[in-house]
């Protein structure tokens, strides 16, 4: 009987894909993002063990809300692709039983060729691009961004729909060239339905404290609306530059 390590669940999510959604947060993540508001999801052996049927029974009471709003099921984390077999089976089953829309919220740190069964059952990928500059990405997350960019290209090449999301932290994400290069990269991709900047917040600091971890961004404020608007503008300029080059040949 297939089982998953589950961190938590949310029955009325409204920010993790279209419509009202059931959001399942998987346990385990290889990244150690400095701004992570769920560091308690990092441990691969943590969380609650649940069977497929147990998760399905949590979803079923709210099906009318998901269907009537154009919503569905989103699996997030942690990093859900680390439990690709369980998530693939869950997506396949909710499609078979209820024809629910499926969304995968991923940081892209995986070999896409090894999780094709999961991607085949996924309607939409929310891809978190943490930083376009590789050295800054290593400082921010502990890993290179090479796999994440390869994932974005793979999704583009295989005709998958995606929303790209980018957490903005003042002092980390405000370099103009980094933002412009991110936009240029996005402009080379097919299937990007939406781009979102997620303003950094401090709501998860207490979890670091409960875990006895030193919070790396202590004292860093949330960005102002002006900072967020500037980032959107620069990224869009980069995206348009890239697309203009694509269509000029």
Buried (B, 14 or more C-beta within 10 A) or exposed (E): EEEBBBBBBBBEBEEBBBBBBBBBBBBBBBBBBBBBBBBBBBBBEBBEEBEBEEBBEBBEEBBEBBBEBEBBBBBBBBBBBBBBEBBBBBBBBBBEEBEBBBBBBBBBBBEBEEBEBBBEBBBBBBBBBBBBBEEBBEEBBEBEBEBBBBBBBBBBEEEBBBBBBBBBBBEBBBBEEBBBBBBBBBBBBEBBEEBEBBBBBBEBBEBBEEEEBEBBBEEBEBBEEEBBEBBBEBBBBBBEBBBEEEEEE
